[in-house]
Amino acid sequence: MTDPVSRTILLLDIERFSDRDDVEQAYMRRMLYDIADRTLESAGIDETRRLRADRGDSVMELIDAGAPVTALLRALLTEVPAQLRTVNRMASSSAQIRLRGVLAIGFVAVDKHDGWVGSDLNHACRLLDADVLRAALRERTADFALCVSDALHAGVVRHDHPGIPAADFHPVTVASKNGPLKAWLHGPVPDGAAEAADKDHGDTGAGEAPGGSGDRPAPRVPSQDGSEERVPAQGTPDDRVPAQGTPEERVPAQGTHKDRPAPDGTGGAPAPGTVFNFNGGSPSFGGSLVGHDQHGVSGGQVTGDVNLGGGERGDDA
């Protein structure tokens, strides 16, 4: 395998190629080669400065890093649409050709079987097959949709060279098995893809793991007297409508603290302090409630029997 060298990567693919019969496919392949050759020639890139790989319904070009990328981009934005209009004007309705294109830069090596190897090339191929690029071509009346890699956008497109308006390129995110890939789509972004592209994949909020924002306790803010006070979450007992009937009106559960025997170890004496038993409803407390052992619970859900109050250890504790 050769050492990886910097290349410009151009990929062109025919839309709905497999829907055509053999005669139409052969014709469309000839047109694809003609369009690719004329576009590259118009950018000043002859056959000595590029390698070509045939992929049936697509063509891949590895272009020398010394070739002008700005000239190639201008040719893709002007020459390819013009060539497609000329070809389709003379073709039957079943032989209309529409193309998806990707332009990227990166390092590629060539192995002993003349195969191309490189993660940058893999990423370019995934951009070519991305749903957002397919949808963009499907929703347009034009016959060409172009996507450029994030690296090429950062190095060339964003600088707004003549004939390459940076404002016409919009960020998109492409899902892949190696993680999300950021790219830039020329022209309008398909419905639904623009909103997804604006979100950072590291903080989408969708499918958040435990401990995310929904599990965190409410933030503390200083009160008027200088102490910290927790802001109640929406739908806390302070906001919710109390259950029908006050605690005094509800029927107490059998075996309340008034008729329950004292726990073992207390010498038969009633438990000191106040014991609260909750039986449904949403209790609300005002003022301060402090008694003996104090345990704080925040930011979580407590289930089972809950008794608030202190307890003194017996002799056998």
ZASELO-954933 format. One record per residue (C-alpha): x, y, z negated; residue number from 1. Coordinates in nm, 3 decimals, always signed. Layout:
# ZASELO-954933
+---------+---------+---------+-----+
:       X :       Y :       Z : num :
+---------+---------+---------+-----+
:       X :       Y :       Z : NUM :
...
+---------+---------+---------+-----+
This chain:
# ZASELO-954933
+---------+---------+---------+-----+
:       X :       Y :       Z : num :
+---------+---------+---------+-----+
:  +0.000 :  +0.000 :  +0.000 :   1 :
:  +0.122 :  +0.348 :  +0.080 :   2 :
:  +0.163 :  +0.611 :  -0.185 :   3 :
:  -0.154 :  +0.818 :  -0.241 :   4 :
:  -0.141 :  +1.146 :  -0.053 :   5 :
:  -0.370 :  +1.447 :  -0.063 :   6 :
:  -0.640 :  +1.435 :  +0.203 :   7 :
:  -0.952 :  +1.615 :  +0.311 :   8 :
:  -1.235 :  +1.360 :  +0.326 :   9 :
:  -1.521 :  +1.401 :  +0.573 :  10 :
:  -1.817 :  +1.160 :  +0.577 :  11 :
:  -2.112 :  +1.172 :  +0.818 :  12 :
:  -2.408 :  +0.935 :  +0.800 :  13 :
:  -2.715 :  +0.883 :  +1.022 :  14 :
:  -3.052 :  +0.902 :  +0.850 :  15 :
:  -3.283 :  +0.597 :  +0.887 :  16 :
:  -3.036 :  +0.420 :  +1.115 :  17 :
:  -3.165 :  +0.071 :  +1.033 :  18 :
:  -3.519 :  +0.167 :  +1.140 :  19 :
:  -3.408 :  +0.186 :  +1.505 :  20 :
:  -3.369 :  -0.093 :  +1.755 :  21 :
:  -3.031 :  -0.200 :  +1.896 :  22 :
:  -3.048 :  +0.026 :  +2.203 :  23 :
:  -3.130 :  +0.331 :  +1.995 :  24 :
:  -2.860 :  +0.247 :  +1.741 :  25 :
:  -2.596 :  +0.221 :  +2.013 :  26 :
:  -2.701 :  +0.558 :  +2.153 :  27 :
:  -2.699 :  +0.723 :  +1.811 :  28 :
:  -2.352 :  +0.590 :  +1.732 :  29 :
:  -2.219 :  +0.746 :  +2.054 :  30 :
:  -2.378 :  +1.077 :  +1.959 :  31 :
:  -2.234 :  +1.057 :  +1.608 :  32 :
:  -1.883 :  +1.012 :  +1.746 :  33 :
:  -1.930 :  +1.298 :  +1.993 :  34 :
:  -2.055 :  +1.534 :  +1.723 :  35 :
:  -1.769 :  +1.443 :  +1.488 :  36 :
:  -1.505 :  +1.488 :  +1.762 :  37 :
:  -1.638 :  +1.824 :  +1.878 :  38 :
:  -1.670 :  +1.955 :  +1.524 :  39 :
:  -1.315 :  +1.858 :  +1.433 :  40 :
:  -1.176 :  +1.998 :  +1.758 :  41 :
:  -1.354 :  +2.328 :  +1.700 :  42 :
:  -1.179 :  +2.345 :  +1.362 :  43 :
:  -0.839 :  +2.288 :  +1.523 :  44 :
:  -0.801 :  +1.932 :  +1.397 :  45 :
:  -0.692 :  +1.693 :  +1.671 :  46 :
:  -0.658 :  +1.316 :  +1.659 :  47 :
:  -0.297 :  +1.332 :  +1.539 :  48 :
:  -0.406 :  +1.491 :  +1.212 :  49 :
:  -0.675 :  +1.246 :  +1.108 :  50 :
:  -0.762 :  +0.882 :  +1.055 :  51 :
:  -1.106 :  +0.741 :  +1.133 :  52 :
:  -1.298 :  +0.448 :  +0.988 :  53 :
:  -1.618 :  +0.316 :  +1.142 :  54 :
:  -1.899 :  +0.218 :  +0.905 :  55 :
:  -2.175 :  +0.137 :  +1.151 :  56 :
:  -2.426 :  +0.410 :  +1.070 :  57 :
:  -2.156 :  +0.644 :  +0.940 :  58 :
:  -1.807 :  +0.766 :  +1.016 :  59 :
:  -1.527 :  +0.847 :  +0.770 :  60 :
:  -1.241 :  +1.084 :  +0.846 :  61 :
:  -0.921 :  +1.122 :  +0.646 :  62 :
:  -0.772 :  +1.457 :  +0.743 :  63 :
:  -0.420 :  +1.581 :  +0.671 :  64 :
:  -0.402 :  +1.816 :  +0.377 :  65 :
:  -0.229 :  +2.073 :  +0.599 :  66 :
:  -0.537 :  +2.112 :  +0.819 :  67 :
:  -0.739 :  +2.428 :  +0.743 :  68 :
:  -1.030 :  +2.336 :  +0.518 :  69 :
:  -1.200 :  +2.673 :  +0.565 :  70 :
:  -1.207 :  +2.624 :  +0.941 :  71 :
:  -1.355 :  +2.276 :  +0.897 :  72 :
:  -1.622 :  +2.406 :  +0.659 :  73 :
:  -1.722 :  +2.679 :  +0.902 :  74 :
:  -1.745 :  +2.420 :  +1.179 :  75 :
:  -1.965 :  +2.196 :  +0.966 :  76 :
:  -2.200 :  +2.485 :  +0.887 :  77 :
:  -2.230 :  +2.604 :  +1.247 :  78 :
:  -2.106 :  +2.348 :  +1.499 :  79 :
:  -2.282 :  +2.039 :  +1.359 :  80 :
:  -2.631 :  +2.199 :  +1.355 :  81 :
:  -2.575 :  +2.335 :  +1.705 :  82 :
:  -2.462 :  +1.996 :  +1.836 :  83 :
:  -2.760 :  +1.823 :  +1.676 :  84 :
:  -3.003 :  +2.067 :  +1.835 :  85 :
:  -2.850 :  +2.000 :  +2.177 :  86 :
:  -2.859 :  +1.622 :  +2.137 :  87 :
:  -3.211 :  +1.603 :  +1.995 :  88 :
:  -3.353 :  +1.835 :  +2.258 :  89 :
:  -3.275 :  +1.574 :  +2.523 :  90 :
:  -3.348 :  +1.263 :  +2.316 :  91 :
:  -3.675 :  +1.077 :  +2.276 :  92 :
:  -3.866 :  +1.103 :  +1.950 :  93 :
:  -3.741 :  +0.759 :  +1.841 :  94 :
:  -3.378 :  +0.856 :  +1.903 :  95 :
:  -3.370 :  +1.183 :  +1.710 :  96 :
:  -3.053 :  +1.196 :  +1.503 :  97 :
:  -3.027 :  +1.361 :  +1.162 :  98 :
:  -2.711 :  +1.360 :  +0.953 :  99 :
:  -2.600 :  +1.374 :  +0.593 : 100 :
:  -2.247 :  +1.502 :  +0.537 : 101 :
:  -1.996 :  +1.519 :  +0.254 : 102 :
:  -1.671 :  +1.714 :  +0.244 : 103 :
:  -1.427 :  +1.644 :  -0.039 : 104 :
:  -1.059 :  +1.659 :  -0.125 : 105 :
:  -0.849 :  +1.409 :  -0.315 : 106 :
:  -0.578 :  +1.146 :  -0.310 : 107 :
:  -0.614 :  +0.841 :  -0.089 : 108 :
:  -0.378 :  +0.551 :  -0.017 : 109 :
:  -0.382 :  +0.308 :  +0.276 : 110 :
:  -0.323 :  -0.063 :  +0.207 : 111 :
:  -0.164 :  -0.325 :  +0.437 : 112 :
:  -0.505 :  -0.409 :  +0.583 : 113 :
:  -0.555 :  -0.044 :  +0.684 : 114 :
:  -0.812 :  -0.012 :  +0.407 : 115 :
:  -0.849 :  +0.313 :  +0.216 : 116 :
:  -0.811 :  +0.322 :  -0.161 : 117 :
:  -0.878 :  +0.606 :  -0.403 : 118 :
:  -1.124 :  +0.714 :  -0.670 : 119 :
:  -1.175 :  +1.048 :  -0.494 : 120 :
:  -1.286 :  +0.860 :  -0.185 : 121 :
:  -1.520 :  +0.646 :  -0.396 : 122 :
:  -1.678 :  +0.959 :  -0.543 : 123 :
:  -1.727 :  +1.107 :  -0.196 : 124 :
:  -1.905 :  +0.791 :  -0.083 : 125 :
:  -2.137 :  +0.809 :  -0.385 : 126 :
:  -2.220 :  +1.169 :  -0.300 : 127 :
:  -2.307 :  +1.063 :  +0.054 : 128 :
:  -2.548 :  +0.802 :  -0.081 : 129 :
:  -2.694 :  +1.025 :  -0.353 : 130 :
:  -3.071 :  +1.062 :  -0.381 : 131 :
:  -3.043 :  +1.441 :  -0.401 : 132 :
:  -2.868 :  +1.459 :  -0.063 : 133 :
:  -3.117 :  +1.219 :  +0.095 : 134 :
:  -3.407 :  +1.421 :  -0.045 : 135 :
:  -3.255 :  +1.748 :  +0.075 : 136 :
:  -3.241 :  +1.624 :  +0.434 : 137 :
:  -3.586 :  +1.471 :  +0.411 : 138 :
:  -3.745 :  +1.797 :  +0.292 : 139 :
:  -3.577 :  +2.018 :  +0.552 : 140 :
:  -3.674 :  +2.101 :  +0.905 : 141 :
:  -3.303 :  +2.127 :  +0.994 : 142 :
:  -3.123 :  +1.810 :  +1.101 : 143 :
:  -2.818 :  +1.838 :  +0.875 : 144 :
:  -2.759 :  +1.843 :  +0.497 : 145 :
:  -2.411 :  +1.902 :  +0.358 : 146 :
:  -2.269 :  +1.841 :  +0.011 : 147 :
:  -1.919 :  +1.931 :  -0.109 : 148 :
:  -1.728 :  +1.796 :  -0.405 : 149 :
:  -1.679 :  +2.000 :  -0.720 : 150 :
:  -1.303 :  +2.019 :  -0.660 : 151 :
:  -1.348 :  +2.156 :  -0.308 : 152 :
:  -1.604 :  +2.407 :  -0.430 : 153 :
:  -1.368 :  +2.528 :  -0.703 : 154 :
:  -1.072 :  +2.555 :  -0.466 : 155 :
:  -1.241 :  +2.693 :  -0.155 : 156 :
:  -1.616 :  +2.757 :  -0.150 : 157 :
:  -1.651 :  +2.973 :  -0.461 : 158 :
:  -1.405 :  +3.227 :  -0.317 : 159 :
:  -1.664 :  +3.330 :  -0.057 : 160 :
:  -1.445 :  +3.311 :  +0.253 : 161 :
:  -1.584 :  +3.458 :  +0.577 : 162 :
:  -1.841 :  +3.225 :  +0.726 : 163 :
:  -1.866 :  +3.025 :  +0.400 : 164 :
:  -2.117 :  +3.209 :  +0.179 : 165 :
:  -2.072 :  +3.081 :  -0.175 : 166 :
:  -2.428 :  +3.182 :  -0.266 : 167 :
:  -2.564 :  +2.921 :  -0.025 : 168 :
:  -2.417 :  +2.636 :  -0.231 : 169 :
:  -2.604 :  +2.514 :  -0.537 : 170 :
:  -2.488 :  +2.279 :  -0.817 : 171 :
:  -2.631 :  +1.929 :  -0.834 : 172 :
:  -2.551 :  +1.631 :  -1.053 : 173 :
:  -2.529 :  +1.283 :  -0.910 : 174 :
:  -2.565 :  +0.978 :  -1.133 : 175 :
:  -2.312 :  +0.701 :  -1.077 : 176 :
:  -2.198 :  +0.388 :  -1.257 : 177 :
:  -1.888 :  +0.578 :  -1.369 : 178 :
:  -2.088 :  +0.868 :  -1.511 : 179 :
:  -2.242 :  +1.186 :  -1.369 : 180 :
:  -2.070 :  +1.355 :  -1.076 : 181 :
:  -2.103 :  +1.727 :  -1.022 : 182 :
:  -2.129 :  +1.846 :  -0.663 : 183 :
:  -2.256 :  +2.141 :  -0.461 : 184 :
:  -2.537 :  +2.122 :  -0.208 : 185 :
:  -2.556 :  +2.364 :  +0.082 : 186 :
:  -2.906 :  +2.506 :  +0.116 : 187 :
:  -3.217 :  +2.461 :  -0.099 : 188 :
:  -3.208 :  +2.200 :  -0.373 : 189 :
:  -3.494 :  +1.945 :  -0.359 : 190 :
:  -3.778 :  +1.976 :  -0.607 : 191 :
:  -3.688 :  +1.826 :  -0.944 : 192 :
:  -3.314 :  +1.815 :  -0.876 : 193 :
:  -3.245 :  +2.181 :  -0.958 : 194 :
:  -3.380 :  +2.149 :  -1.312 : 195 :
:  -3.176 :  +1.835 :  -1.376 : 196 :
:  -2.859 :  +2.000 :  -1.246 : 197 :
:  -2.891 :  +2.289 :  -1.494 : 198 :
:  -2.873 :  +2.052 :  -1.791 : 199 :
:  -2.546 :  +1.946 :  -1.945 : 200 :
:  -2.533 :  +1.568 :  -1.954 : 201 :
:  -2.370 :  +1.584 :  -2.291 : 202 :
:  -2.675 :  +1.752 :  -2.443 : 203 :
:  -2.986 :  +1.665 :  -2.250 : 204 :
:  -3.188 :  +1.581 :  -2.559 : 205 :
:  -3.340 :  +1.285 :  -2.376 : 206 :
:  -3.292 :  +0.957 :  -2.552 : 207 :
:  -3.099 :  +1.123 :  -2.829 : 208 :
:  -2.926 :  +0.887 :  -3.065 : 209 :
:  -3.021 :  +0.878 :  -3.433 : 210 :
:  -2.878 :  +1.177 :  -3.611 : 211 :
:  -2.977 :  +1.416 :  -3.334 : 212 :
:  -3.161 :  +1.740 :  -3.381 : 213 :
:  -3.482 :  +1.560 :  -3.472 : 214 :
:  -3.314 :  +1.390 :  -3.768 : 215 :
:  -3.125 :  +1.685 :  -3.910 : 216 :
:  -3.256 :  +1.864 :  -4.219 : 217 :
:  -3.392 :  +2.212 :  -4.175 : 218 :
:  -3.127 :  +2.485 :  -4.201 : 219 :
:  -3.083 :  +2.680 :  -4.521 : 220 :
:  -3.137 :  +3.054 :  -4.516 : 221 :
:  -3.074 :  +3.300 :  -4.799 : 222 :
:  -3.383 :  +3.405 :  -4.993 : 223 :
:  -3.447 :  +3.750 :  -5.133 : 224 :
:  -3.281 :  +3.669 :  -5.466 : 225 :
:  -2.964 :  +3.552 :  -5.293 : 226 :
:  -3.016 :  +3.177 :  -5.339 : 227 :
:  -3.043 :  +2.936 :  -5.049 : 228 :
:  -3.384 :  +2.823 :  -4.941 : 229 :
:  -3.471 :  +2.552 :  -4.691 : 230 :
:  -3.688 :  +2.658 :  -4.401 : 231 :
:  -3.984 :  +2.420 :  -4.387 : 232 :
:  -4.014 :  +2.222 :  -4.065 : 233 :
:  -4.323 :  +2.259 :  -3.856 : 234 :
:  -4.607 :  +2.055 :  -3.991 : 235 :
:  -4.476 :  +2.039 :  -4.349 : 236 :
:  -4.715 :  +2.015 :  -4.644 : 237 :
:  -4.708 :  +2.398 :  -4.657 : 238 :
:  -4.872 :  +2.417 :  -4.312 : 239 :
:  -5.094 :  +2.113 :  -4.306 : 240 :
:  -5.457 :  +2.120 :  -4.410 : 241 :
:  -5.489 :  +1.945 :  -4.747 : 242 :
:  -5.686 :  +1.623 :  -4.765 : 243 :
:  -6.049 :  +1.645 :  -4.867 : 244 :
:  -6.081 :  +1.664 :  -5.243 : 245 :
:  -5.823 :  +1.797 :  -5.488 : 246 :
:  -5.609 :  +1.558 :  -5.693 : 247 :
:  -5.843 :  +1.616 :  -5.988 : 248 :
:  -6.147 :  +1.519 :  -5.781 : 249 :
:  -5.998 :  +1.208 :  -5.626 : 250 :
:  -6.045 :  +0.874 :  -5.795 : 251 :
:  -5.714 :  +0.779 :  -5.959 : 252 :
:  -5.558 :  +0.450 :  -5.858 : 253 :
:  -5.600 :  +0.167 :  -6.103 : 254 :
:  -5.322 :  +0.153 :  -6.356 : 255 :
:  -5.214 :  +0.517 :  -6.369 : 256 :
:  -4.954 :  +0.640 :  -6.613 : 257 :
:  -5.223 :  +0.690 :  -6.880 : 258 :
:  -5.307 :  +0.323 :  -6.919 : 259 :
:  -4.989 :  +0.157 :  -6.791 : 260 :
:  -4.756 :  +0.005 :  -7.055 : 261 :
:  -4.425 :  +0.170 :  -7.105 : 262 :
:  -4.134 :  +0.012 :  -6.917 : 263 :
:  -3.912 :  -0.237 :  -7.096 : 264 :
:  -3.618 :  -0.088 :  -7.277 : 265 :
:  -3.797 :  +0.222 :  -7.402 : 266 :
:  -3.905 :  +0.066 :  -7.732 : 267 :
:  -4.271 :  +0.084 :  -7.639 : 268 :
:  -4.267 :  +0.461 :  -7.632 : 269 :
:  -4.420 :  +0.646 :  -7.341 : 270 :
:  -4.176 :  +0.759 :  -7.078 : 271 :
:  -4.058 :  +1.112 :  -7.151 : 272 :
:  -4.132 :  +1.387 :  -6.907 : 273 :
:  -4.409 :  +1.398 :  -6.653 : 274 :
:  -4.474 :  +1.112 :  -6.414 : 275 :
:  -4.650 :  +1.177 :  -6.086 : 276 :
:  -4.827 :  +0.912 :  -5.886 : 277 :
:  -4.909 :  +0.991 :  -5.523 : 278 :
:  -5.202 :  +0.815 :  -5.364 : 279 :
:  -5.245 :  +0.958 :  -5.013 : 280 :
:  -5.290 :  +1.322 :  -4.927 : 281 :
:  -5.022 :  +1.584 :  -4.884 : 282 :
:  -4.913 :  +1.727 :  -5.222 : 283 :
:  -4.791 :  +2.083 :  -5.243 : 284 :
:  -4.576 :  +2.213 :  -5.531 : 285 :
:  -4.533 :  +2.569 :  -5.646 : 286 :
:  -4.283 :  +2.703 :  -5.896 : 287 :
:  -3.994 :  +2.497 :  -6.028 : 288 :
:  -4.012 :  +2.134 :  -6.127 : 289 :
:  -3.712 :  +2.001 :  -6.317 : 290 :
:  -3.692 :  +1.707 :  -6.551 : 291 :
:  -3.409 :  +1.483 :  -6.664 : 292 :
:  -3.234 :  +1.295 :  -6.383 : 293 :
:  -3.262 :  +1.476 :  -6.054 : 294 :
:  -3.209 :  +1.323 :  -5.713 : 295 :
:  -3.236 :  +1.520 :  -5.395 : 296 :
:  -3.373 :  +1.382 :  -5.069 : 297 :
:  -3.361 :  +1.591 :  -4.753 : 298 :
:  -3.399 :  +1.542 :  -4.384 : 299 :
:  -3.550 :  +1.195 :  -4.410 : 300 :
:  -3.862 :  +0.993 :  -4.478 : 301 :
:  -3.929 :  +0.819 :  -4.809 : 302 :
:  -4.154 :  +0.515 :  -4.816 : 303 :
:  -4.278 :  +0.292 :  -5.095 : 304 :
:  -4.354 :  +0.390 :  -5.455 : 305 :
:  -4.223 :  +0.733 :  -5.547 : 306 :
:  -4.206 :  +0.844 :  -5.915 : 307 :
:  -4.078 :  +1.188 :  -6.001 : 308 :
:  -3.957 :  +1.242 :  -6.356 : 309 :
:  -3.681 :  +1.141 :  -6.585 : 310 :
:  -3.623 :  +0.832 :  -6.781 : 311 :
:  -3.413 :  +0.757 :  -7.087 : 312 :
:  -3.211 :  +0.441 :  -7.100 : 313 :
:  -3.294 :  +0.191 :  -7.369 : 314 :
:  -3.049 :  +0.016 :  -7.590 : 315 :
:  -3.010 :  -0.268 :  -7.347 : 316 :
:  -2.955 :  -0.042 :  -7.044 : 317 :
+---------+---------+---------+-----+
